[in-house]
Amino acid sequence: VQLQASGGGQAQAGDSLRLSCAASGRTGNSYTVGWFRQAPGKEREFVAAIRWSDGARNYADSVKGRFTISKDNAKNMVYLQMSSLKPEDAANYLCAASRSHVILSAMNRAASYATWGQGTQVTVSS
């Protein structure tokens, strides 16, 4: 599977942005797509994930209530709707896909994902 993230840009604090992750290739139905982010000088951190087969979701505490992950089966797309953006949300956002089923508790681990797409940059000014 190949992944392409898009939708990043510049936002003001409190604004909303929607990121998209397009999956192509041999996608199947048993994988999980996750969003991670990495700010300069910081480690990559988990943001949200969704399991393709049943739509199970997992969110980082820092984005719960503000970000929503969703998928469009027909288009093989995963979206990350980001609302009430904060300056600390600024980062390069990457989407990633697993090769197989991922249990809920493992969705936040980078090691659960085999394929990573190019990132899309999000900038948030205060």
N, C-alpha and C positions, 0 to 999 in steps of 0.2 A: 504494500500500500504506500502511496505517496501522499504527502500532506502539504497544503499551501495555506498559510494564514494571511489574513488581510483585515483591513478595517481600522487599523491604528491611526493615530493622528494626535493633534494637539487639542487639549480640552482645558476648560477652567474648572476649578473645584466646584463640585455640585452638578456638573454636567453629566451627560450620559454618552456612552459610545457602545457600538456593537461590533465585536470581532467575529470573523468568520473563519472556519477551517474547512477547506474542501478536501475530501478524501477521494482518491482515485486508485485504480488498480484492483487487485484482488481483495476486496474489502470483507466479504463474508458477513456473518451476523454475530460473531462471538467475541468481538473486540471491544475495548474501552478507549475512549478518546479523552485525553486530559489536557488541561491548560496549565502551563507553568509560566512563571515570570522571573526575570532576572534584571535587577538594577545594577548599574555600575558599582563595582567593588563589593557586591553582595552575592550571596549564594543563590542558586536557583531555588525558587520556592513554589510549592503546589498552590494552585488557585481553585480549580474545580475539575470534575470529571463526570462523564456520563457513560453508562454501559449500553452498548447498542442493542442488545437483545431485549432488555426489559426496562430501559430508561432509568435504572437506578443512578442516583446522583450522590456526589460527595463534594463538600465545599470546605475550603479553609475557613477557620474562624474569623479571620480578618476581613472576609468578603461576604459572609453570611448575611442575608437580608438586603444586600446591595447588588450582588451579581447573580445572574441566573444563566445556567447552562441549558441548552436545548439542542435538539437534533431534528433534521429533516431526512427521513429515511429515503424518500424518493430522489432527493438531490445529493445524498451522501454528504450532507453538510452538518457541521456542528457550530453552534453560535454561543458566544459569551456576551450576554447583555450586561453592561456595566453601568450602574447608576450611582448617583451621589459620589462621584469620583473625588478622591482625596489626593493631595500631592504625593503621598506615600504609595499610591497605586502606579505611579510612573515607572515604567520598566519596559523591557523587551518581552513581549508575550509570545510564547511558543505553544503550538499544539503538538500532541504526541499520541501515538496509537499503540496499543498492545497487540501481541500476536494472538492472544487467546483470552478466555474469560479471566477477569480480575475480580477478586472478592472486594467488598465494599471497603474493608479496612486497609486494603493494599492500594487503593486508588491514589493515595497521596504520595506514593513512593515513585521516584523517577525510574527506579530499576524495574518497575512493572511495565514499562513502555519500551518497545523495540525500535520504533520509527519516530523520528522527530522532523518536523517541518521547519522551514525558515521562520524566523520571528517577525512580528509586526510591532513597531515601536509606539508606545503610548506615552505622551507627555501631559502632565497635569500641572497647571500653574495655579497659585493661590490668589 
